[in-house]
């Protein structure tokens, strides 16, 4: 779409930070609660990426700045073959940007909605690949807290990659997380117990429970427990203590055994490490080196002839979006000339501007391409910050970054 129309690629100054102008916007492919995703091509290398962009003002109003910064903090320090890895982060007056691996196979939720019937073999490889991803995260002291089909993306060959670290947390050795964070149908029982009973908290085992729920759903088409977002925490605690998971008689005994061990209510008895998974009879014959090198044939390969996302994302961006990305340059130029010509003395606008300035100062710029050219600078170990209450932790307070405390009271608009 124009990126290849010229025989000469643009050359950017190596000292210049990567910015919005370095990319050509190709099409919108997704959106979340406060961010959107599009396919982009870097103009100088012609490499394709996915670019997530989040409006600063909306993030301030919804008190989401802290979560964005935490996700950036984590993504800048990790890289793994079965993760969706961050390549660049930058900002402009309106938005914060994260440029990540482009995976064109769609997420597992999309394929479930398309009525794909996943086989045991397909599910088996996903478990192996996600086990390797979770094992790596655990080595980096990270609990993902939102493992679910929506957050597992396939590449064109059908291999699985974990994404979305928006509510992930970093815990020090021996510490426990305590916040009520996650997506209810995939959250482990101990998260709810900790919230209600003020218990000892929870740790990495919660991600393995979520993996069990996801694997069950892929095979059966529905989840092991009938849980919806409106169900109370107290009801969920009762549910886990009284309702037994029903396993299909069509499944092999080895699959049922594996799922039972992942969906064990008591975390101390649950499979919760790569070595635990490797010891299962169902996975005894797996070549883990072949898994890591993506040499295992996936049981499901997405159709290469189509884009595996909802086509309405692109229509909304082109027709309904009040600030479309492809018109950003003109819009920012117009805003700048308008701001210079008027006196904005309103106190609410001043406060918003103060918050936006703090976000601008605190935002973390990142360029993995530069780090790979200077490998000696990329050997930092991940910073270990204390567990902080989340934005979704139901009326708890706490701030990871200065911008959260400055801007958290702007939710009224």
C-alpha positions as CSV (number, residue, x, y, z in Angstrom):
1,X,0.0,0.0,0.0
2,X,2.6,2.5,-1.0
3,X,5.5,1.2,1.1
4,X,6.9,-0.6,-1.9
5,X,6.0,1.9,-4.6
6,X,9.4,3.5,-4.5
7,X,12.6,1.7,-5.3
8,X,14.5,3.6,-2.6
9,X,13.8,3.0,1.0
10,X,13.9,6.1,3.3
11,X,16.9,6.4,5.5
12,X,16.4,7.6,9.0
13,X,19.1,9.2,11.2
14,X,20.3,6.5,13.6
15,X,20.5,9.1,16.4
16,X,16.8,9.9,15.9
17,X,14.3,8.1,18.1
18,X,11.9,5.9,16.3
19,X,8.5,7.7,15.9
20,X,5.2,7.5,14.2
21,X,6.6,8.8,10.9
22,X,8.8,5.8,10.6
23,X,5.8,3.5,10.0
24,X,3.2,3.2,7.2
25,X,-0.2,2.3,8.6
26,X,-1.8,-0.5,6.6
27,X,-5.0,-1.5,8.4
28,X,-6.8,-1.8,11.7
29,X,-7.0,-5.3,13.2
30,X,-8.3,-5.1,16.7
31,X,-9.2,-3.0,19.8
32,X,-9.3,-3.3,23.5
33,X,-10.8,-1.4,26.4
34,X,-8.5,1.6,25.8
35,X,-6.2,0.7,23.0
36,X,-6.4,-0.2,19.3
37,X,-4.1,-2.4,17.1
38,X,-3.2,-2.0,13.5
39,X,-0.7,-3.6,11.0
40,X,2.2,-1.3,10.2
41,X,5.3,-1.5,8.0
42,X,8.6,0.1,9.1
43,X,9.5,2.3,6.1
44,X,13.3,1.8,6.2
45,X,13.5,-2.0,6.8
46,X,10.0,-2.8,5.3
47,X,9.4,-5.2,8.2
48,X,5.8,-5.7,9.3
49,X,4.6,-5.3,12.9
50,X,1.5,-4.9,14.9
51,X,1.2,-1.4,16.5
52,X,-0.9,-0.9,19.6
53,X,-1.8,2.7,20.3
54,X,-3.5,4.2,23.4
55,X,-5.0,7.7,23.7
56,X,-3.3,9.5,26.5
57,X,-6.4,11.5,27.6
58,X,-8.6,8.4,27.7
59,X,-6.0,6.5,29.8
60,X,-5.8,9.4,32.2
61,X,-9.6,9.6,32.5
62,X,-9.9,5.9,33.1
63,X,-7.0,5.7,35.5
64,X,-5.2,3.3,33.2
65,X,-1.8,5.0,32.9
66,X,-0.3,2.9,35.7
67,X,-1.2,-0.3,33.9
68,X,0.2,0.9,30.5
69,X,3.5,1.8,32.2
70,X,3.7,-1.5,34.0
71,X,3.1,-3.4,30.8
72,X,5.9,-1.3,29.1
73,X,8.2,-1.9,32.1
74,X,7.7,-5.7,31.7
75,X,7.8,-6.0,27.9
76,X,11.0,-4.0,27.7
77,X,12.8,-6.6,29.8
78,X,11.6,-9.8,28.3
79,X,11.9,-11.7,25.0
80,X,10.8,-15.3,24.2
81,X,9.9,-17.4,21.2
82,X,6.4,-18.0,22.5
83,X,5.6,-14.4,23.6
84,X,4.4,-11.5,21.5
85,X,7.6,-9.4,21.9
86,X,7.9,-5.6,22.1
87,X,10.1,-3.9,19.5
88,X,9.6,-0.2,19.9
89,X,7.7,2.2,22.2
90,X,7.3,5.9,21.6
91,X,4.7,8.7,22.0
92,X,3.3,11.8,20.5
93,X,1.0,14.5,21.8
94,X,-2.1,12.3,21.6
95,X,-1.1,8.6,21.9
96,X,1.3,6.1,23.4
97,X,2.5,3.4,21.0
98,X,3.8,-0.1,21.4
99,X,5.1,-1.9,18.2
100,X,5.2,-5.7,18.6
101,X,5.6,-8.9,16.7
102,X,2.9,-9.3,14.0
103,X,1.1,-12.6,14.2
104,X,-1.3,-13.1,11.3
105,X,-2.9,-16.4,12.5
106,X,-5.5,-14.7,14.7
107,X,-6.2,-15.4,18.4
108,X,-7.7,-18.6,19.8
109,X,-10.9,-16.8,20.8
110,X,-11.5,-15.8,17.2
111,X,-11.1,-19.4,16.0
112,X,-13.4,-20.7,18.7
113,X,-16.0,-18.2,17.5
114,X,-15.5,-19.5,13.9
115,X,-16.4,-22.9,15.3
116,X,-13.0,-24.5,14.7
117,X,-12.9,-28.0,16.3
118,X,-9.5,-28.2,18.0
119,X,-8.1,-31.7,18.2
120,X,-6.2,-33.2,21.1
121,X,-3.0,-32.9,19.1
122,X,-3.5,-29.2,18.5
123,X,-4.3,-28.6,22.2
124,X,-1.2,-30.7,23.2
125,X,1.2,-28.4,21.3
126,X,-0.5,-25.2,22.6
127,X,0.0,-26.6,26.2
128,X,3.7,-27.3,25.4
129,X,4.3,-23.9,23.9
130,X,2.4,-22.0,26.6
131,X,4.2,-24.1,29.3
132,X,7.5,-22.9,27.9
133,X,6.3,-19.3,27.9
134,X,5.0,-19.5,31.5
135,X,8.2,-21.1,32.6
136,X,10.2,-18.3,31.1
137,X,7.9,-15.7,32.8
138,X,8.3,-17.4,36.1
139,X,12.1,-17.2,35.7
140,X,11.6,-13.5,35.3
141,X,9.4,-13.3,38.4
142,X,6.3,-12.4,36.3
143,X,2.7,-13.6,36.9
144,X,0.7,-12.9,33.7
145,X,-2.7,-13.2,35.4
146,X,-4.8,-13.1,32.1
147,X,-4.0,-16.3,30.2
148,X,-7.1,-17.1,28.1
149,X,-7.9,-17.8,24.4
150,X,-8.2,-14.1,23.6
151,X,-4.5,-13.5,24.6
152,X,-3.0,-16.5,22.7
153,X,-2.1,-15.5,19.2
154,X,-1.2,-17.9,16.4
155,X,1.5,-17.2,13.8
156,X,0.9,-18.2,10.2
157,X,2.3,-21.7,10.8
158,X,-0.1,-22.2,13.8
159,X,2.3,-21.8,16.7
160,X,1.0,-20.1,19.9
161,X,2.3,-16.8,21.4
162,X,1.1,-15.2,24.7
163,X,0.3,-11.5,24.6
164,X,-1.3,-8.7,26.7
165,X,0.7,-8.0,29.9
166,X,-1.7,-5.2,30.9
167,X,-2.4,-6.7,34.3
168,X,0.7,-8.8,34.8
169,X,2.8,-8.2,38.0
170,X,6.3,-8.8,39.1
171,X,6.9,-10.4,42.5
172,X,10.1,-10.8,44.4
173,X,11.3,-14.2,45.7
174,X,9.0,-15.5,48.3
175,X,6.4,-12.7,47.9
176,X,2.8,-13.2,47.1
177,X,0.4,-11.2,44.9
178,X,-2.9,-10.1,46.6
179,X,-4.9,-8.0,44.1
180,X,-8.1,-9.2,42.5
181,X,-6.9,-9.2,38.9
182,X,-7.8,-11.2,35.8
183,X,-10.8,-12.4,33.8
184,X,-13.3,-14.1,36.1
185,X,-13.9,-17.4,34.2
186,X,-10.1,-18.0,34.0
187,X,-9.1,-16.9,37.5
188,X,-7.8,-19.5,39.9
189,X,-9.8,-20.1,43.2
190,X,-7.0,-18.9,45.4
191,X,-7.3,-15.4,43.9
192,X,-10.9,-15.1,45.2
193,X,-10.0,-16.8,48.5
194,X,-7.2,-14.2,49.0
195,X,-9.5,-11.3,48.2
196,X,-12.4,-12.4,50.6
197,X,-10.5,-14.0,53.4
198,X,-7.3,-11.9,53.4
199,X,-5.3,-15.0,53.0
200,X,-1.6,-15.4,52.1
201,X,-2.1,-14.3,48.5
202,X,-1.2,-16.3,45.4
203,X,1.7,-16.9,43.1
204,X,2.6,-18.4,39.7
205,X,0.2,-21.3,40.0
206,X,-2.7,-19.1,38.9
207,X,-1.4,-18.9,35.3
208,X,-1.4,-22.7,35.1
209,X,-5.0,-22.9,36.3
210,X,-5.9,-20.4,33.5
211,X,-4.0,-22.6,31.0
212,X,-6.1,-25.6,32.1
213,X,-9.4,-23.7,31.6
214,X,-8.2,-22.6,28.2
215,X,-7.2,-26.1,27.1
216,X,-10.5,-27.5,28.3
217,X,-12.4,-24.8,26.4
218,X,-10.5,-25.4,23.2
219,X,-11.4,-29.1,23.3
220,X,-15.0,-28.9,24.4
221,X,-16.1,-25.5,23.1
222,X,-17.1,-24.3,26.6
223,X,-15.4,-23.7,29.9
224,X,-15.2,-26.2,32.8
225,X,-17.1,-23.9,35.1
226,X,-20.2,-21.8,34.2
227,X,-18.7,-18.4,35.4
228,X,-19.7,-15.0,34.1
229,X,-18.5,-11.5,35.0
230,X,-21.6,-10.8,37.1
231,X,-21.0,-13.7,39.5
232,X,-20.0,-12.6,43.0
233,X,-16.7,-13.6,44.5
234,X,-18.5,-15.4,47.4
235,X,-20.5,-17.4,44.9
236,X,-17.4,-18.4,43.1
237,X,-15.7,-19.7,46.2
238,X,-18.8,-21.8,46.9
239,X,-18.8,-23.0,43.3
240,X,-15.2,-24.3,43.4
241,X,-15.9,-26.2,46.7
242,X,-19.1,-27.9,45.5
243,X,-19.1,-28.3,41.7
244,X,-17.0,-31.0,40.0
245,X,-15.6,-30.6,36.5
246,X,-17.1,-32.9,33.9
247,X,-14.7,-34.4,31.4
248,X,-15.8,-35.8,28.0
249,X,-15.8,-39.6,27.7
250,X,-14.5,-39.1,24.2
251,X,-11.2,-37.7,25.5
252,X,-8.2,-40.1,26.1
253,X,-7.4,-40.9,29.7
254,X,-4.0,-39.1,29.5
255,X,-5.7,-35.9,28.4
256,X,-8.2,-36.0,31.3
257,X,-5.4,-36.7,33.7
258,X,-3.4,-33.7,32.5
259,X,-6.5,-31.4,32.7
260,X,-7.4,-32.7,36.1
261,X,-3.9,-31.8,37.4
262,X,-4.1,-28.3,35.9
263,X,-7.6,-27.7,37.2
264,X,-6.8,-28.8,40.8
265,X,-8.4,-26.3,43.2
266,X,-5.5,-26.4,45.8
267,X,-2.5,-24.7,44.2
268,X,0.0,-26.8,46.1
269,X,-1.3,-29.9,44.3
270,X,-1.6,-28.3,40.8
271,X,0.8,-28.7,37.9
272,X,2.6,-25.4,38.0
273,X,5.9,-25.6,36.3
274,X,7.5,-26.8,33.0
275,X,9.1,-29.8,34.9
276,X,5.6,-30.7,36.2
277,X,4.2,-30.7,32.7
278,X,7.1,-32.6,31.3
279,X,6.6,-35.4,33.9
280,X,3.0,-36.1,32.6
281,X,2.6,-39.4,30.8
282,X,0.6,-37.6,28.1
283,X,3.7,-35.5,27.2
284,X,6.4,-38.1,27.8
285,X,7.3,-38.5,24.2
286,X,7.5,-34.8,23.4
287,X,10.8,-33.5,22.1
288,X,11.0,-30.2,24.0
289,X,13.9,-28.9,21.9
290,X,11.7,-29.4,18.8
291,X,8.9,-27.5,20.5
292,X,11.2,-24.6,21.3
293,X,12.6,-24.5,17.7
294,X,9.0,-24.7,16.3
295,X,9.7,-27.9,14.5
296,X,6.6,-29.7,15.8
297,X,3.7,-29.6,13.3
298,X,0.7,-27.7,14.7
299,X,-2.6,-29.6,14.6
300,X,-4.3,-26.5,13.3
301,X,-2.9,-24.1,10.7
302,X,-4.8,-20.9,10.0
303,X,-5.9,-20.3,6.4
304,X,-3.2,-18.1,4.8
305,X,-5.6,-16.6,2.4
306,X,-7.5,-14.5,4.9
307,X,-6.9,-12.1,7.7
308,X,-8.1,-13.7,11.0
309,X,-9.8,-10.8,12.7
310,X,-13.1,-9.0,12.7
311,X,-13.3,-6.9,9.5
312,X,-15.4,-4.2,11.3
313,X,-12.3,-2.9,13.0
314,X,-11.1,-1.5,9.8
315,X,-14.5,-0.1,8.9
316,X,-14.8,1.6,12.3
317,X,-11.4,3.2,12.0
318,X,-12.2,4.6,8.5
319,X,-15.8,5.6,9.1
320,X,-16.6,6.0,12.8
321,X,-13.4,7.0,14.4
322,X,-13.3,10.7,15.3
323,X,-9.5,10.8,15.3
324,X,-8.4,8.3,12.7
325,X,-4.7,7.3,12.8
326,X,-4.1,7.9,9.1
327,X,-5.0,11.6,9.5
328,X,-2.9,12.1,12.6
329,X,-0.2,14.3,11.1
330,X,-2.7,16.9,9.7
331,X,-4.7,16.8,12.9
332,X,-1.6,17.5,15.2
333,X,-0.5,20.3,12.9
334,X,-4.0,21.9,13.1
335,X,-4.1,21.5,16.9
336,X,-0.8,23.2,17.3
337,X,-1.8,26.2,15.3
338,X,-5.1,26.4,17.1
339,X,-3.4,26.2,20.6
340,X,-1.1,29.0,19.7
341,X,-4.0,31.3,18.7
342,X,-6.2,30.9,21.8
343,X,-5.9,31.5,25.5
344,X,-6.9,28.3,27.4
345,X,-7.4,29.4,31.0
346,X,-9.9,26.8,32.1
347,X,-8.8,25.1,35.3
348,X,-9.9,21.6,34.2
349,X,-8.0,22.0,30.9
350,X,-4.9,23.1,32.9
351,X,-5.2,20.1,35.1
352,X,-5.5,17.8,32.1
353,X,-2.5,19.5,30.5
354,X,-0.5,19.0,33.7
355,X,-1.3,15.2,33.7
356,X,-0.4,14.9,30.0
357,X,2.9,16.6,30.7
358,X,3.7,14.1,33.5
359,X,2.8,11.2,31.2
360,X,5.1,12.6,28.5
361,X,8.0,12.9,31.0
362,X,7.4,9.4,32.6
363,X,6.8,7.5,29.3
364,X,9.5,4.8,28.6
365,X,10.9,5.0,25.1
366,X,12.3,1.7,23.8
367,X,14.1,0.3,20.7
368,X,14.9,-3.4,20.7
369,X,16.6,-3.0,17.2
370,X,19.2,-0.8,18.8
371,X,19.7,-3.2,21.7
372,X,20.3,-6.0,19.4
373,X,23.1,-3.9,17.7
374,X,24.6,-3.4,21.2
375,X,24.1,-6.7,22.9
376,X,26.2,-5.8,25.9
377,X,23.6,-3.2,26.9
378,X,20.7,-5.7,26.7
379,X,21.9,-8.0,29.6
380,X,20.1,-6.1,32.4
381,X,18.1,-8.4,34.7
382,X,14.4,-7.6,35.1
383,X,13.6,-5.0,37.8
384,X,11.7,-6.6,40.6
385,X,9.0,-4.2,41.9
386,X,6.7,-4.9,44.8
387,X,3.2,-6.2,44.1
388,X,0.9,-3.2,43.6
389,X,-2.9,-3.1,43.7
390,X,-4.3,-3.0,40.2
391,X,-6.7,-0.6,38.6
392,X,-9.3,-3.4,38.6
393,X,-8.6,-4.4,42.2
394,X,-12.0,-3.0,43.4
395,X,-11.5,0.2,45.3
396,X,-7.9,-0.5,46.4
397,X,-5.4,2.4,45.9
398,X,-1.7,2.6,45.2
399,X,0.6,4.1,42.6
400,X,3.4,2.6,40.7
401,X,4.4,5.7,38.9
402,X,4.2,9.4,39.6
403,X,1.7,10.0,36.8
404,X,-0.9,7.8,38.5
405,X,-1.0,9.8,41.6
406,X,-1.1,13.1,39.7
407,X,-3.8,12.0,37.2
408,X,-6.0,9.5,39.0
409,X,-8.6,12.0,40.0
410,X,-9.5,12.9,36.4
411,X,-12.0,10.1,35.9
412,X,-14.9,12.5,36.0
413,X,-13.8,13.8,32.6
